[in-house]
Amino acid sequence: MSKQFINQKLTITLTAKDNAGDIINLTGRTVHFLTQDPSGNVATDTSPTIGDPTNG
């Protein structure tokens, strides 16, 4: 059985709020995305900088 890989781009919109409920601007900040398997093991750690189209 062969596997076919399709190049896809996933766009995620994040909104962060502080304890007072005010929205925090995430532009230029580093955000860590962690992908875990069903056992809880971290599979992927990518850290694109929001607002930088060349990184993520």
N, C-alpha and C positions, 0 to 999 in steps of 0.2 A: 504494500500500500504506500503510495507516494503522498507526500504532504505538499500542499500549495501554500506559499506565503504571499500575502497581499500587503503591499505597503499602504498603511493607513495612518492618518493623523487624527489624534484624539484631542479635542479642545475641551478643557475643563475651566469653568468659571468659579472662582472662589470668592466668597465674601466672609471677611473676618470681622468680628465685633468684640469690643472690650467688655469689661464687666458692667459698664454703665449702659451698654447696648448701642454705643456709637460705632459706626463702621470704621474699620482701620484700613488705610490705603496700603495695599500690598505691593505696589509697583516698586521694583528694585530690590525687593526682599527675597531671600532664598527660602523656598518652601520645599520640604522633604516629602516625597511621595513613597510610601512603603506598601509593597505588595506582599501579602502573606498567603501561604498555601493553607489547606484545611487544618494542618497540624500546628499552625501558628508560626512557622518558620518564615523569616523575611526572605523573599525571593529576589526583590529588586529594590534598589535605593537610588533613585535619580533625583537630582536637585536642580531643576531649571530655575532660572531667575525670571520672575514675572515681569513682563514688559520688554523682555529681550527676545526678539524673534529668531535670533541665531542660536539660542540655547533652549530647546524644548518647544 
